[in-house]
Amino acid sequence: MDTIFSLENESFKLRLNGDLSAHNFVPKTRKIELSACRNSTAAFQVIFQSDSPTAVNLGTQGWFSEIGDMNNIRLEHSGVLSASMNHIDIIKDDKGVYYADALLGQKVVQVKADIPHAVYVELSVPSDLPAAKYSGSIKIYTSQLFDDEELLGEAKYSLKVYEPVLPDLKDGSFYLDLWQHNSNIARKAEVELWSDRHFEIIEQYVKTLSDIGQRSITAVVSEIPWCGQRCFLDKETPANMFEYSMVTVEKQNSDFVYDFSVLDRYIELCLSYGIDKEIEVFGLLNNWQSVSDGYYNYTNYSDILRIRYRDTDGAYKYMRRVKDIEDYIKAIHSHFIEKGWIDIARVAADEPWELEIFKVNFERIRKLAPKFQYKVAMGKYEFYDNFKTTISDFAPSLCGFLNQKEKFEVAVKENKDVRFLWYICCDPDAPNTYIKSGLLEIRYVAVLTHFFGLQGLLRWSYNIWPEKPREEIRYSMYPAGDTNFVYPSGDMSPLLTLRYKALKRAIEDFELLEMLKSKGKDKAVNEAYDSVITNRDFKTFYESQENKITYDKLSSLQYSGWEKMREGLYKALNNINTESEN
């Protein structure tokens, strides 16, 4: 048996072609130097490849394989710092290429002969850890059946911990808005929608959102506001993506009665985890349609609101009369006032394209629900220009922003009453968060967010999956990985991904930049930008969505550039602390 192993940085993404015969693993080193500030983490990867089938064990329990005698490799961390280790699963992108992505919870993974396998190692750096240099190692033991383990080798790291303390991300400055799809969770778990068991599972996903500083709660108050992402058009990769209302409606005698208990339960759950800056209300404005497929506006109201209710005869029906729909909107509005949530509520409109139609529907709901504030994710500057005094939150697409960069820059600078995010979705090709995307692309988006003076990032997808996501995340309507940052495990708890970890690191980058900016250290901030933004001719890259620019034209592909940026930020912040002490 011949086994090789090597270390890679946290942003390495193992890639294998469709038949697994070729890959990008090149053994380089068994030593790695890391750096971190306090209240953060440091991470690296251990990559293995063996010429025989191998069980890779990250725990202490023994392992016997159903295929018979096979090589066993066991990893064990040695050092003063706390470390976690996860196997990294591979999954196919749209072209059938496999990429490392999900961080598995199980301790043992069986790997075929001659196929490389990656393990993610993360070191915890507490806020009270003294600034110093620390060292440790991953010891690799090997055995077969009942043989005694032997030490195959040791992968060593050193970690320089700097004095600055990163704020908890939930208390930081970056405004993260990842939309939640809770109906999708119920379908994959095969549990009743909004049941106690459903909420038990939901809570685990809410926690993972809180851990990376999520700010917004996704509240769905009418049926299928996104029209299931028009999943009925996808004949290649089955995916049910319909989201259902958190409000139950029943007709008693001649009156409608509204049950807000599910809505309240979800909002209160998120609030308990510190997700408390915004309740994003979907289903009241600019719901999606697909007229030729039967998803048209069957109501007499100008906007399509799909409000399902149980009638007095026991049958379920949909509201059609204008008065009934308007009364429902008023009831939602009154409920948010009564709960004391009206100031953080935002009625959301996702990608309205017809300006004049949107104006009519927007003015109508404003009269019905005057204390609501509004948020729009859009691709065109004209939506900001027409509603800059009446809408409080705007999220242009990254391409839309850069297409009209000069106008948006003026708006961001002059209109301090507006919250500006931006979003990426099924475009641009780069930078993005797809399966095929380099992990540094995700960090690049956060640095650009700070560079342009925006407050954060919106993304439509956190946990919306096609039919069997662990087997096949591809969905022909969107690029592979566009729909998720996490996967469902066997017990439906969330499996994090390399992309989730990269997003968390990206938000840390933003927070460090903001800490320096708040101290007036503009020179240090600009030096940090220069470490990773290698070309500032942004508009040229995004003149049209068909312009498929690659990430290497935008930023440094080298992890060393990002390490240089981080260490520069640590040192600059450390100098500020030293100056204040003197």
N, C-alpha and C positions, 0 to 999 in steps of 0.2 A: 504494500500500500504506500502510495506517495501522496502526501497532502501538503499543499502550499497555503500560506496565509499572509496577508498584508493589511496595512492600515490605509484608510482613506479619510478625507475630511467629511464633515456632516453634509455637505452639498453634493457629494458624489451620488450619481444615480446609475445603478447597474442596468445595463441594457443588453438584451440578447435577441438575436433574430428569431424568426418564427419557428424554425426547427431546433432552436437552442444550440446550434453548432458553432455559432460565432458570437462573441461578446466583447465588451470594452474593458474587461478586467485585466490590468497589467500590474503584476506584483511590483511594488516600489520600495516600501519601507516597513519596518516593524517598530518604528518610533515616530511619535508625533508630538508637536508642541502646540499647546492650546492657550488661549487667553479668555478671560471673562471678567465682568464686574460682579459685584455682589447682588444677591437676590435675583440670580439668573441661572443659567446652565451652560455647560460646555458639552460638546458632543463630537463623536467620531464614529467611524464604521470599521468593523473587522470583516474582511472578505476571505472566504475559504474556497478552495477547489481541490477535489480529491479524485484519484483515478479509479475509485471504487465507490459503490453506494455507501452513504454515510448518514448517520443520525447525529445531528448537532443539538446538544443539550445545554440549555442555559440555567438549569436547576441542579438539584442534588439527588433527585429521585432516579433510580435505575431505569433502564429502557431496554426492552426486547422487541424486535421487529417481526411483523407478521410475514415478512418475506424471508426470514431466516437469518443466518449469520451475516452481520454487516459491521462495518467500521463504526465505532462510537467516538465522537469528539465532544468533550465537555469544556465549557468556558467558565472561568471563575474570576471575579474581580478581586484585586488586592490593593488596598490603599486606605487612607484616612477619610476620603470623601465617600458619600453615598452614591451608588451607581445603579442604574436600571439598564437592562438589556432586553432587546426585542428582535426577533427574527423579522426580516423585511421580505414580504411576499412580492411576487412579480405578477403583473397583469398586462394584458394586451392593449395596445392602442389601435387606432383606426386602420393602420397598415399591417396589423398582425405582429408588430414588434413588441417584445416584452420589456417592461420597465419596472424597476423596484418602486413600490408604493406603500402598501399597507404595513403597519407595525403590528405584528401578531401578538396575541396574549399568551399563547401556548408556549411551553418551555422547550418542547422537542419538535424538530422538523426533520423529515427524512429527505435527503438530497440525492439526486441521481449522479452517477459517475460522470466526471468531467464537466459538470455544470457548476459555475460559481454561485456562491450563496453569501448574502450580506447580513450582518448583525449590527443593529444600531445601539450604540452605547452612549448613555447620557449621564453626566455628572452633575449633581446638585450643588449649587454654590449659595448657601444661605446668606441672608443679609447681615448676620453677625459674624461671619467667618473672617478672621484676620486677613488683611491683604498680605499675601506672601506667595511663594512658589511651592506648589504641591506636586507630588509624583505618585504614580501608581502603575498598575499593569493588569492585563488580562492574561491569565495563565490558561494554556490550552493543554488539556489532558486527552490521551487516546487509549482505547482499550477495545477488546473484542470478547464477547460472551462473558466468561468467568475469569478472564485474565485481570491481573492488577492493572490499575491505571498507570500510565507513564506520562511524564511531562514531555509533550511534543515541542513546546516552545513558549515564548512569552512576548506579548506585544506591550510595549511600554509607552506611557504618556507623561508629559509634564504640563502642568497648568499654572499659569501666572494669573493670580487673582488681583485685580486692581481695586483701589479704595472706593470709587463711586458706587452708590447703591441705586439700582434700577427701581423705579416705583412699581408696585403691583400693577399689572396691565389694566385691571378693572378700574384703577384710580388714575390712569395716565391720560394723555392728551389725544391719542389716536382714536378716531371715531370709527369703529368697526360695525358694519351692518351686513350680516349674513342672514338671508331669509331662511326661515325654518319651514319644513314640510312635514307636519306631524301626521297627516293622514297616510303618508307614505310609510311612516314607521309602523302604524297599525297594520297595514297590508303585509309588510314583510314579516312582522311578528305573528301574524295570523291571530290577532286579538281584536276584541270589539272596540270600535272607535270610541274614544273618550272614556273607556272603562278605567277602573282603578289600576289594572295591570298595564294598560296603555300609558297611564301617567307615571307609573313606576319606571317604565322604560324611557319615556320622554325625559324624566329628570336627569338621567345619566347623560343625555345629549346636551341638556341645558348646562350642566356642570362643565362639559368640555368647551362650550361657548364662553362661559364665564371665565374660564382659565386663560383665554386669549384676549379678554377685554371686550367682549361683545357689548354693544350699547343698546340694541334695538330688539323689541319683542314683536314677532310676527303674529298679528291677530286677524284671522279670517272671519268675516261676518256675513258673507253670502256664498252661495255655492259656486265652485269651480271658477274663481276669478281669472285664472290664467288659461281657462279652457283646456286644462290638462296638458299645457304646453303643446297642444294639438297632437298628442301622442297617437291619435287614431290614424294619422297620416303615415306613421312609420310601419312599414310592412316587413322590415328586415330584422329589427331588434325589439321585440315586444317590451313595452313599458307602460304601466298605468301610472300617470302622473297627475291625476285629479286631486285637488285639495277641497275639503268640505268645511262648511260653516261651523263655527264654535257656538252659534246661537240657535236654539230650538224655538220654533214658532208653532203655536196651536190656536185654532179658532174655537172660542167658547161663546155660544149664542151668536151674537153678531160682532163680537169684539175679538181682536187678536191679542194673545198673551205671549210674552217673550220670556224665555228662560236664558239668563246670562250666566248660569252657574259654571259651565265649562269654560267660557271665555274668562271669567273671573279667576277660576282655578289656575288656568295656564298663566295669566298675567301675574298673579300672586306668586306662583312658583318661580317665575323668572325674576321677579323683584327680590325674592328671598336669596337669590344668588348674585345680587348686585347688578343685574341687567335692568337698569332703572332710568335711562336717559330718554327713552322713546318707546312709544307703543305705535307701531306701524299698522294702520287699519286698512286691510285690503277687502275689496268687494263692494265698495260704495261709489267708485269712480273709475271710469275707463277700463271696465272689464273686457277681456279679450273675446273675440268672436271668430267663427269660421262658418260663414253664412252658407256656403255651398255644401257643407257637411251637416247642416241642420242646427248649428249652434248660432242662431240668429237672435235678434231682439224680438221676442214674442210678446213683450209688454207694450203698454201704451205710454210708458215713461221714456224719455228721450235717450237715456243711457240704459245699458242692459244690466239689471240687477236680478240675479236668479235667487229668489227667496222662496224656499220650500216650507210648506206648513201642513199640519194635519187638520183636516176640516172636521166639522161636527159630525159628518157621516162616517168618520174613521179613515177616509181616503186621503192620501197625500197629494197635494196640488202645488202649483207655483203661482205666486202673486202676479196679477196682470194689471190691475187697476192702478192708476196714478196715485190716488189718495192712499191706498194701502201701502204702496211703496214709500211714499213721502212720510207717512206716519211711522214706518219702520225706521227710516233714516233719523227722524226726530227722536225716536225711542233710543236708538244707539247713542245719539248725541246727549240726551238727558242722562243716560246711564253713566257715561264717562264723567259727566259733571258731578253726579251723585257720589261716585266712587273717589272723586278728587283726582282723577287722572287726566282731566281735559287739557291741562297745560303741557303734558308730554305726549299727547295723542297727535298723530299725523295721519290724515287720510291720504293714502298713497295712490299715485297713478303711475303705472308701469308702461313706459314707452308709448305715450300718445303721439300720433303722427299727423293727424288732421287738426290743425290749429283751430279753425273756426268751429268745428264740432266740439272740440274740447272746451272752448270758451263758453259755449252754451251750457254744457253739462256742469262745468265748474261753477258758473254763476248760479245755476239752479241749486246745487247742493249748498253753496255758501249761504243762500237765503234760508234754506231749511235748517241748517246747523251752523249758526254764525260764530260759535266759539271754537269750532274745530280749526286747527291749523293744517297745512297741506304740504305734501312732498311729492316731487315728480322726478322720475328717472327718465331722461330724454336724450335724444341724439342731436338735437338742433338748438343752436343758440337762441333762435327766435322765441322759444318757449320761456327762456329766462327773460328776454327783453319785454315780452308781453305781460309777464306775471311777477316781475321783480318786487312789486309792492304788495302783492296779495298772497304769494306763496313763500313759505319760510325756509324750505329746504329744497335744494336742487342737487341732482346727481347726473351730470352729463356723462356720456360714455367717454372713455379715454380717447377714442378716435375723434368723437365730436368735439371734445375740448381742444385737442391739438390741431384740428382743422381750423378752428377759429380761436387760436391761442391768445392773440392780442386782445380780442374783445373780452374773453373770459378772464384774462389776467386783470384787466381794468375792473371788471365786475367784482372779482374776489377782493381786490384792494379797496374798492370804494364802498361796497355794500356789506358792512360789518354785521348787519342784522340778519343776514342770510347765512345758513349753514351750507357749505359747499363740500360735497363728496364727489367722487367720480366712480365709474364702474367699468369692469371688464366682464365679458360674457363669452359668447361664441365668436367674438372678434375682439381685438386683433389677433393675428396668428402669434405675434410676440410683441410685448411680453404678456404671458398668461399663466394659467395654473392647470393646464391640461396634463394628462398622463405623460405626454411626450415633452412637456416644457421642462427646461432646466430649472433647478431649484433656485438658482440665483435670480431668475426672472421675477420671481415673487418678491424677493427683497428689493429688486430694482423698482417695482411699482411703488413700494412704500417710500423709498428715497425720493422718487419723483413727486409723490404726494406732498412731501415736505418742501421740496424745491419750488413747487408752484403755489405754496401757501394754502393748499387745501387741507381739510380737516380729517379726511379719512377715506375709506374704501367701502363701496357697496358691491356685493356679489349676490346674484339671485339664488345661488345653490350652496347648501351645506350638506344636506342629507336627503337628496331626492335621487332615487336609484331606479335603473331598469329592472327587469324581472328577476335576474339572478346575479346581483352585482359582484359577488365574490368570484363568480365564474366568468362573467362577461359584463364589463362596465361600459362597453361600447353601446352607443345609442345613435342611430344614423341621423337623427335630427340635429345633433350637436357633436362637436369633437369629444373624443373619449376623455373623461375626467371633468368635463365642463359641469357635470351635475353634482359633484360631491367633493368634500374635503375629508369625509370619514366614511367608513363602511360599517355594516351591521355584522357583529360576530355571531357565533352559534347561539348564544343566549340573548342576542339582540343588543348587548352593550356595545358602545361605539369603539371601533378600531380606528385609532389615529393613523395618520399617514406622514410620509416624508413631506408632503405638501403642506399639511397642517403645521408641522414643526418649522418649515421654512416661513410660513405666514407669521407664526409666533416670533421668530427671529426678526422678520421684517418689521414687525410692530415695535420690537425692542430698538431697532435701528432708529426708527422715527422718534421714540421717546428720548434716546440719547441726544439726537440732533436738537430736539425741542428743549432739553435741559440746557444745552449750550446756548441756543438762541435766546432763551429767557434771561441769560446772564450777559447778553450783549456781545457774545464772542462770535461775531459774524465771520471773521477771518478763519477761525477753526472750522466753522460750519461749511464754508466754501471749499476749504481743503478736503473736507470729507466728501463733498459732492464730486470734486475732481478725481477722487480715488476710484470712482465707479461709473460716473457719467462721462463717457469718452466722446460722445458726439451730441451737441446741443441743437442741431438742425432738425428739431422735432417735426415741424410741419411737413417737411419733405417726405417723411416716412409715412404720413397718414393722410395724404391728399385724397385717397379713396380706400375703401375697405378691401379692394382687390389688390392693393399694394402690399404684397406679402413680404414684409421686411423681416429679416432674421435677427435674433437677439444679439449676435456678435457685432452687428452694425450699430447697436445702441449702447452697449456697455461692455465692461471687461468680462470675458468668459472665465478669467482666472480667479479662483478662490482667494489667492494671495492679495488681490486688490481689495476684497471685502475685509480680509483680516487687517490689512493696513488701515482701512477706514475705521474699523472698530477700535483698534489700539490707539489711533490718533484721537478718537473721541474720549477714550478712557483717560489718556494722558492730559488732554485739555481740561477735562472735568476735575482731574486730580490736582492740576495746577490752580484751578479756582479754589478748591478746598484748602490748599496750602496757603494761598494768598489771604483767604478770609481768616485763617488761624493766626497769621502773622499780623 
